[in-house]
Amino acid sequence: MADKEVGGSDTGPREMAPTSAYSSPARSLGDTGITPLSPSHTVNDADPNVSEQQTFLVVVAVDFGTTSSGYAYSFTKEPECIHVMRRWEGGDPGVSNQKTPTTILLTPERKFHSFGYAARDFYHDLDPNEAKQWLYLEKFKMKLHTTGDLTMDTDLTAANGKKIKALEIFAYALRYFKEQALKELSDQTGSEFENSDVRWVITVPAIWKQPAKQFMRQAAYQAGLASPENSEQLIIALEPEAASIYCRKLRLHQMIELSSKAAVNGYSASDTVGAGFAQAKEHTRRNRQSRTFLVENVIGEIWSELEEGDKYVVVDSGGGTVDLTVHQIRLPEGHLKELYKATGGPYGSLGVDYEFEKLLCKIFGEDFIEQFKIKRPAAWVDLMIAFESRKRAAAPDRTNPLNITLPFSFIDYYKKFRGHSVEHALRKSNVDFVKWSSQGMLRMSPDAMNALFKPTIDSIIEHLRDLFQKPEVSTVKFLFLVGGFAEAPLLQQAVQAAFGDQCRIIIPQDVGLTILKGAVLFGLDPTVIKVRRSPLTYGVGVLNRYVEGKHPPEKLLVKDGTRWCTDVFDKFISADQSVALGELVKRSYTPAKPSQLVIVINIYSSELDNVSFITDPGVKKCGTLRLDLTGTSGTAVPTRREIQTLMQFGDTEIKATAVDVATSKSVKVGIDFLNY
């Protein structure tokens, strides 16, 4: 099949050097001239040798969350024991959890100082003028989701307005987790624990695009968790998948069912949202001291009710994003198959904080709030902490008001800024459901608090409604509500009201740790999810023989007397196509000149299924595939070399390998979604 060719000049992918008068994207982007040789189809060579070459003593999973983070681990010799990280110093009133806030503090010289509660408390205790010099960052993970053109140079903004490279911050945070975990493992085992004994798992939202996943991997390499040469040591896990794996193992006493179908543990549905949860929390609190969770090597009762082909939805609602995945059960082993590509969006609990900020702007003026954040950054953090603990007290049936303490410097700075008191501002603002209490607090009626939740919860429900309309999702049996935001009774109630009659709604008891524990299980056996869905259509641009009447005339290119059609999209995989683990897409390329040592192929993606040309609307260049042929050829260079490239789309990341067919030597191949 030598009548297809990938067009382009021989310059590198950066230099734009079209060598002739015509111009087409495939030409001018400097794709190196290569010809696909093999038929374009997907082969199902699930490679049996993909299994572990390496043995690790322990699996450590890091749940790097938008608002809070943590790690858990399990020794490979006793996989049924999952240990959640030891209690960290600090902690907030009204917030009991094993995780620590995702906050980081750098010195004025931009060196790492502290992470979590320690960072927050130290920052808070600094003199306001000194605090302005320090770099304090929180909730920075969202930047990877919201940045359309993420690169290694993407910046983050600290509380004092200064900029710093995102990669540095992520690497600092991951290095901190690495050191904490290795220290705890060494203390546990009584001997020095080496990083090489650890398989690391880092969780990311399923809706993240490839560049964000690759960014996380680069940060982990920089932090020393693994290295490009030893990339197997680090697995990227998708958050809702991890939750799904853990939910399979749930026993009845480990969850709360929010449905009217049955009383769970002797509670009817009306009790469950409030009382059952309180009891469960008490139960969890009592067990908290142990920190070791036994995951019995059995399929949980709820799971044993599932039959072959049953479907369930996992709604992972965290601080930043909400991720929805639909899985189907495959018996006998109970492997999972993804039925519909992951969907979701930025509807995490941060949305509630954002509404609170809007409310403050409405009362005190946007100009004041902006100034206050910059001039008194530590006091602003304090105010948000106070709000956080009240936010957790919000409930559908609450009748008494919620009090939020205003930091003294807020009251003081407002008076200086406006020349009148906070109390005066509240009276004047016409926001009737927020009052001033004489103890220096904002008094919010329960309705006012519930209103702050409404936009975010409405977005989640609307998103779920859309999902339930899809034919693949029509007969869902269970809905698992997981993630930190799933603890919010308002969200529980809304999901129950909207979908309780369509499926059973289940919340694991220690819902905030579900993902962490599932990620450990995934690290112990990454093959448990057998089929995934590709979120996008991927392919490359090629030249095909020009066919009159079929191809548009503007795509015609005549080269050495042969008529070619340019910019043809050669599809590797379609959006929402199901891909088995280990399933490979095979392509063969040949260099345009035998002497050529590097082939760079541009990869394009689209959300649409039906793509004919790389110039079609919605098709974006998203990465490169780079084949390095140095050192593969012997002394005699064969006249026609064939480089066979295998791409794997069924894993949590896209991977590629390549081989020089003539010499059977493997070719260095890089697939890059960040630096192209």
C-alpha angles and dihedrals in degrees: 000000000000095000094092124078136176105230129224147101123272097251119109120273092263103053111075103215112153103189097204144039100265119078128204128156093248089052102042096042085071099241106177113247109265133153123216107229104182132070112266105246137122116252124207100219097146095191111229090203093064089094124106117307089177134055122215127195095216141015116220118191121197117202101201100192133185094240104014138016139194146155137230133186145195131196110238089228092061105029094166091070116077115186118202114212118274120270112282125224116261125024137176133259110255093015115093112177144136093230129082127226114269094241128132133191127203126190120246085264088059095247120141111267110166146332136218123356090352091058092047096048095045092048091048092053095052119107107260093244092049092045089063089067095052122083112232120178132184137168089015096143091082089069090073090056098044100042108094096192102038115180137166086266099055111134133222124206119230123216090265091056096254119135127232134172112271091217091059093051094048091047091050091051094048092046088053091053090047092053093045093049095046090048092051092046091050091050091048097050097034093232137084109280116215123214089230089067091061131085106203125211121190120190124221132174113271091230092062114114123236095265092059091050091049089047090055090050092050091050089051091051090050089050090052099244090127138338136234088253090053100034093146089074090074125056123189109217125195112236100228091044090055089049090049092053091051094046089059089066098047118128119209094255089055097064146048122225117212099198137105093228098089143359110251117213087350096306123121119221096262090057094043102072093054114014100029090051093048090051092047090050090052089050091049091047091054091050092044094090092066096054089190115109121198111218100196113222091240134094108258120249093253089054094050087062089061116094130204108292097018115146132215137176125226114206108195108190114181138156098288112016142022115222124194123195130174118211134183126206122239117197150239094035093029093238117171130240123194110230104187131020115267113270134179139104148216095310100124127134089275085080088068091052089050091053089050089052090051089051091052089049089052092052102037103022129261092251091059095046092049091050093044092053091054099038098040104025095158093052090050089054088050092052091051091050090053089049092048094059092049090045088060090053093058113113136166095247099040115130106174121079125258118236121213116193113226112216113247091241090058092056091042097046092046091056091051092045099047104019093234136077132272088240090057091050091053093049091048097045099075089222092135099182093061115069135176118246120206092240090071097264139128108237113209123190113230088248090056091052092046089052089060090058095045103084093048095044091045089054091051093048092046091050091050090048090055090049093050089055091064113101091229089059100043100106104041115162102191138023114202114202110203141157131067096291090055087076089070109105089207091060092044091052094047093050091046093050094048102041108013092105093051102049144354113275116215133184120193110229101241088039095168091059098044095098094046093053093043090051090056090051089049090052090052090052116013092174095070092099105065104176130035135175123239109237093208142026110254130194148127135251116255141169117245130187107276114249117198112236093012100065124053113252093234088065093057116119124176115206124172089343094306120117113226134183110222133210095028111166108231103201121220097178138350130237111269091008110145114243125191121224108268093014110143135209109213126205132164122211132185124203115247090230121035090225094056113119105184128045118192117190122187116228119213129195138193137180088224123087099213110065123157104168135024087234092061115120112271095025111125132184101242108170149335137255110212122195115195110201098178111126096010099097124075123223094287111058108214112236092239119030122194119204112195113206123196120195125191118207100165097081129078088264131036111251134184139196130180138194135196101235096206095054099022087227116144115247121221106248129184125190109196130186097168110048109038 
